[in-house]
C-alpha cells in the first residue's frame, strides 16, 4: 500500500501515515520502518503493509519511496 507521512515524532519514535480514500491515519512505530528513521520527513511518500493489532490497524514494513 502507498501513503504519505502526515506527522512524525522523531523524539517519540512514531508517526502517522495518510492514505488517500481512508478516513483514519495509520500509526507506525520506528521498529516498523525500514531505513534511516531520522531521514524521514513529513510529506514523504512511503510504501507499507497493514497489520491488525489490539489497538487497531498499524503500518509495518514502512519504507520511503
For each residue, the residues with C-beta under 8 A, 3 or more apart:
1: 19 47 48 49 50
2: 19 45 46 47 48 65
3: 17 18 19 20 26 45 46 48 59
4: 17 18 43 44 45 46
5: 8 15 16 17 18 40 41 42 43 44 46
6: 15 16 17 18 25 42
7: 15 16 25 42
8: 5 14 15 16 40 41 42
9: 12 13 14 15
10: 13 37 38
11:
12: 9
13: 9 10 29 30 31 37
14: 8 9 27 28 29 30
15: 5 6 7 8 9 27 28 40
16: 5 6 7 8 25 26 27 28
17: 3 4 5 6 25 26 28 46 48 59 62
18: 3 4 5 6 22 25
19: 1 2 3 22 25 26
20: 3
21:
22: 18 19 25 26
23:
24: 56 57
25: 6 7 16 17 18 19 22
26: 3 16 17 19 22 48 50 57 58 59
27: 14 15 16 55 56 57 58 59
28: 14 15 16 17 32 33 48 58 59 60 62
29: 13 14 32 33 58
30: 13 14 33 37
31: 13
32: 28 29 48 51 58 59 60 61 62
33: 28 29 30 37 40 62 63
34: 61 62 63
35: 39 40 63 64
36: 39 40
37: 10 13 30 33 40
38: 10
39: 35 36 64
40: 5 8 15 33 35 36 37 44 46 64
41: 5 8 44
42: 5 6 7 8
43: 4 5
44: 4 5 40 41 64 65
45: 2 3 4 64 65
46: 2 3 4 5 17 40 59 62 63 64 65
47: 1 2 62 63 65
48: 1 2 3 17 26 28 32 59 60 61 62 63
49: 1 59 60 61
50: 1 26 57 58 59 60
51: 32 57 58 59 60
52: 56 57 58
53: 56 57 58
54:
55: 27 58
56: 24 27 52 53
57: 24 26 27 50 51 52 53
58: 26 27 28 29 32 50 51 52 53 55
59: 3 17 26 27 28 32 46 48 49 50 51 62
60: 28 32 48 49 50 51
61: 32 34 48 49
62: 17 28 32 33 34 46 47 48 59
63: 33 34 35 46 47 48
64: 35 39 40 44 45 46
65: 2 44 45 46 47
